[in-house]
Every structure is written in C-alpha cells, then in structure tokens.
Amino acid sequence: MARKNPLTDAALEQIARRFAVLAEPMRLRLIQALFAGERHVGALVVATGGSQANITRHLQRLTRANILARRREGLLVFHRIADPTIFALCELVCGSLERERRRPAPTPARRR
C-alpha cells in the first residue's frame, strides 16, 4: 500500500531510530512485561531475569524514545507503556510471525 505523501528524510530517520530502540530482545521483554500494566523496576527485574543495572539502562532508553513513561513513588520507580501504538505494532509483528511459523514448510523437490 503506497502512501499518498512520501515521508520526509527526517521522518524516515526518526522512524529508523524508533525501530532501532525496539531491535533489542531485552527491551521487547520489558515491553511484554508491561502489557499487563504498570510495574516497578524490581518487578521487571524478576519478570525478565535481567540485572537491575541492565534493566534500568533499557528502561531509560525506552523512556527517552517516548515508548514508556515513568513515575516515582517514594523509593520505587514505576514504568508503563506511554505509546499505545506499541500494542498494535507488537500485534502486527507477532501475528505475522505466528502465521509464518504455522505455515507448512515447503517439501524439497525430488531429483530424477
């Protein structure tokens, strides 16, 4: 499906940066863990199996990209999904991969 108005180079750069942020498995694990709602950093460490320092770095990157939002409550920092389009994007990609996974593998051609 072609767009009526092609994107500018600046817009394409911004889109590429967004995909680059999402091109990290741990960040995808964090997003997946936040699908159920807001969670504090400690809960995300448990949910993903990462170290607190590593999780914190990834959360900062996702927050700077405006994918996540955060709030502080005392000593705890809670994160949530700030950009709801991430749900649709994940559904599109995951659905596509699931359909691809279910597709039967082609049978090899027989030699005569």
Buried (B, 14 or more C-beta within 10 A) or exposed (E): EEEEEEEEEEEEEEEEEBEEBBEEEBBBBBBEBBEEEBBBBEBBBEBBEBEEEEBBBBBEBBBEBEBBBBEEEEEEBBBEBBBEEBEEBBEEEEEEEEEEEEEEEEEEEEEE
